[in-house]
Amino acid sequence: MALDPATEAFVTHRNLLFTIAYEMLGSAADSEDVLQETWLRWAGVDLDTVQNQRAFLVRITTRQALDRIRALGRRKESYVGSWLPEPLLTAPDVADDVELADNVSMAMLLVLETLKPVERAVFVLRDVFAVPYDEIAEAVGKTPAAVRQIAHRARDHVAARRPRGLVPPTAARDALAAFRHAVTTGELQGLLDVLAPDVVLLGDGGGVVPAVLQPVVGAETVAGFLATGLTRLGDASLEAAEVNGHPALIVRRDGEIEAVVALRMDDGLVTGLYAVRNPAKLSRLAEETALQR
């Protein structure tokens, strides 16, 4: 059965709209809520008055995401421990698109967290999706000239903080394999060989399950922490997966996902470890991996 024009347009652009919302929010659950709100507004629009359906949908999504990001900011103020983005299972072909993989990586999403809401929206729309300045201006309620200034400021801010250089998929997978081997064998030197001297480990339990509350910094400290943690793994398994466009480890116990560990790579070494344990942030990924089994 053929879709009505409004539904067809929404379905056509849904992946784009979800990715925009996710890169603005770092939360798949909240991004789905944004898309629901976008659909409700889109369903009431007279399509005869819409010249560019894609631009119109992007505008609605951006505005809804900006409203949501401000609400999220208030929730983060009382968040227990480090707040990390919700891990998103991605297909292998996303990792093969190095630039796209970099833009949805845990490391990049944490960089975007340091931008103001409008700066983040402008950066995502312009630098990731090449949306024209006049369309962005409509979406964020600014003039095109102001948007250009915001884009320049956000671009400089991100450039100073983003991962150093794009990591080819094969190199990232090789590094993950070496890290996984070192973790499973418990070889302290093996861990030190793959960790950068200034590596940082962040954990997110959301105050619901145990996780490190403060960043763990330095290769020796992180390696020691991981080696100690191995004694608590017991019969848990470590599975390789593509998460946020990069190789990651999924920790399972009794078939249930207990944690997702994403890696940031710079110059061939692991400079960031992001361990998400908050059950609320693992439920979507658990459902998706279950469908693949």
Secondary structure as UniProt FT lines:
FT   HELIX           5..25
FT   HELIX           28..42
FT   TURN            43..44
FT   HELIX           47..49
FT   HELIX           53..77
FT   HELIX           92..96
FT   HELIX           98..104
FT   HELIX           106..112
FT   TURN            113..114
FT   HELIX           117..123
FT   HELIX           124..128
FT   HELIX           133..140
FT   HELIX           144..159
FT   TURN            160..161
FT   HELIX           169..185
FT   HELIX           188..194
FT   STRAND          195..204
FT   TURN            206..208
FT   STRAND          216..217
FT   HELIX           219..230
FT   TURN            231..235
FT   STRAND          237..243
FT   TURN            244..245
FT   STRAND          246..253
FT   TURN            254..255
FT   STRAND          256..266
FT   TURN            267..268
FT   STRAND          269..276
FT   HELIX           279..292
//
